[in-house]
Amino acid sequence: MVASPHPVRWLNDVKWDAQGLVPVIAQEAKSGDVLMFAWMNREALQRTAESGEAIYWSRSRRKLWHKGEESGHVQKVLEIRIDCDNDVVLLKVEQIGGIACHTGRHSCFFRKHLADGSWQAIDPVVKDPKEIYK
């Protein structure tokens, strides 16, 4: 990517939370499906913009996480958008391999609330996670 004459100004426009994070929604550009929700810190967002692939901040592991680093299911970033309050980022992505969720499903949003008050998985497992993560 071409370096911007103001490389960090756009990052300064983001409203980071008290932990220095911003919520991020990954949406499949072609289908419009919401694939996942994650967090980014400043470095993750900057590296995502520079590399063209999604890099998130793992709160549980306390480190940067290049989506697909273990599974191969990277997210090619086609657009980076921010909401009207500058406090939520939307990535429009091409999901390589068609799997975004660590459960082996297309999307992390695979459960639906039913009238009986339960949650039911409505989307199939595309690939067994045991075959993805070794």
C-alpha positions as CSV (number, residue, x, y, z in Angstrom):
1,M,0.0,0.0,0.0
2,V,1.1,3.6,-0.6
3,A,2.2,5.5,2.4
4,S,-0.1,8.3,3.4
5,P,1.5,11.8,3.8
6,H,-0.3,11.8,7.2
7,P,0.3,8.2,8.4
8,V,-1.3,8.4,11.8
9,R,-3.9,11.2,11.6
10,W,-6.6,8.8,10.5
11,L,-5.8,6.6,13.6
12,N,-6.1,9.6,15.8
13,D,-9.7,10.0,14.7
14,V,-10.7,6.6,16.2
15,K,-12.3,6.7,19.7
16,W,-10.3,4.1,21.5
17,D,-11.7,2.8,24.8
18,A,-10.0,2.9,28.2
19,Q,-7.9,-0.1,27.3
20,G,-6.9,1.4,23.9
21,L,-9.2,-0.9,21.9
22,V,-11.9,-0.4,19.4
23,P,-14.6,-3.0,18.5
24,V,-14.4,-4.4,15.0
25,I,-17.0,-6.2,12.9
26,A,-15.8,-8.3,10.0
27,Q,-18.4,-8.5,7.2
28,E,-18.1,-10.6,4.0
29,A,-18.1,-8.1,1.2
30,K,-19.7,-10.4,-1.4
31,S,-22.6,-11.8,0.7
32,G,-23.0,-9.1,3.3
33,D,-22.8,-11.8,6.0
34,V,-21.5,-10.7,9.4
35,L,-18.6,-13.1,10.0
36,M,-17.2,-12.1,13.4
37,F,-16.7,-9.5,16.1
38,A,-13.2,-8.8,17.5
39,W,-11.1,-6.0,18.9
40,M,-8.2,-4.0,17.6
41,N,-5.6,-1.8,19.2
42,R,-3.9,1.0,17.3
43,E,-1.1,-1.2,16.1
44,A,-3.5,-3.9,14.8
45,L,-5.6,-1.4,12.9
46,Q,-2.5,0.2,11.4
47,R,-1.0,-3.2,10.4
48,T,-4.3,-4.2,8.9
49,A,-4.4,-1.1,6.7
50,E,-0.8,-1.6,5.7
51,S,-0.9,-5.4,5.0
52,G,-4.4,-5.7,3.6
53,E,-5.2,-8.6,5.9
54,A,-7.1,-8.5,9.2
55,I,-4.9,-8.4,12.3
56,Y,-6.8,-8.2,15.6
57,W,-5.9,-7.8,19.3
58,S,-6.6,-11.0,21.3
59,R,-7.7,-9.9,24.8
60,S,-7.3,-13.4,26.2
61,R,-3.8,-13.9,24.9
62,R,-2.9,-10.2,25.2
63,K,-1.2,-10.1,21.8
64,L,-1.8,-9.3,18.1
65,W,-3.5,-12.0,16.2
66,H,-3.3,-12.3,12.4
67,K,-6.6,-13.9,11.5
68,G,-5.8,-17.2,9.8
69,E,-2.3,-17.5,11.2
70,E,-3.0,-21.1,12.4
71,S,-6.0,-22.1,10.2
72,G,-5.0,-20.5,6.9
73,H,-8.4,-18.8,6.8
74,V,-7.2,-15.2,6.4
75,Q,-9.3,-12.2,5.8
76,K,-8.4,-10.1,2.8
77,V,-9.5,-6.6,3.7
78,L,-11.2,-4.8,0.9
79,E,-12.5,-1.8,2.8
80,I,-12.1,-0.3,6.3
81,R,-15.0,1.8,7.5
82,I,-15.8,3.6,10.8
83,D,-19.2,4.4,12.2
84,C,-20.6,7.9,12.7
85,D,-19.3,8.1,16.3
86,N,-15.8,6.9,15.3
87,D,-16.0,4.1,17.9
88,V,-16.7,1.0,15.8
89,V,-14.7,-0.3,12.8
90,L,-16.2,-2.3,10.0
91,L,-14.0,-4.4,7.8
92,K,-15.4,-5.6,4.5
93,V,-13.4,-8.7,3.8
94,E,-13.0,-11.6,1.5
95,Q,-12.9,-14.7,3.8
96,I,-10.3,-17.1,2.4
97,G,-11.5,-20.7,2.7
98,G,-15.0,-19.6,3.6
99,I,-14.5,-20.2,7.3
100,A,-14.3,-17.4,9.8
101,C,-15.2,-19.2,13.1
102,H,-12.9,-21.4,15.1
103,T,-15.8,-23.9,15.3
104,G,-15.3,-24.5,11.5
105,R,-18.4,-22.5,10.5
106,H,-18.7,-19.7,7.9
107,S,-19.7,-17.2,10.6
108,C,-19.3,-16.9,14.4
109,F,-23.0,-15.9,14.4
110,F,-24.4,-19.4,13.8
111,R,-26.8,-19.7,16.7
112,K,-30.4,-18.5,16.6
113,H,-32.7,-17.6,19.5
114,L,-35.8,-19.7,19.5
115,A,-39.3,-19.0,20.9
116,D,-38.7,-21.6,23.7
117,G,-35.8,-19.5,25.0
118,S,-33.0,-21.7,23.7
119,W,-30.2,-21.1,21.3
120,Q,-29.9,-23.5,18.3
121,A,-27.1,-23.9,15.9
122,I,-28.6,-23.3,12.5
123,D,-25.5,-23.1,10.3
124,P,-23.5,-26.2,9.5
125,V,-19.8,-27.0,10.3
126,V,-18.0,-26.5,7.0
127,K,-14.8,-28.3,8.3
128,D,-14.1,-30.1,11.6
129,P,-12.0,-27.8,13.8
130,K,-9.7,-30.8,14.6
131,E,-8.7,-30.9,10.9
132,I,-8.1,-27.1,10.9
133,Y,-6.1,-26.7,14.2
134,K,-3.4,-29.2,14.7
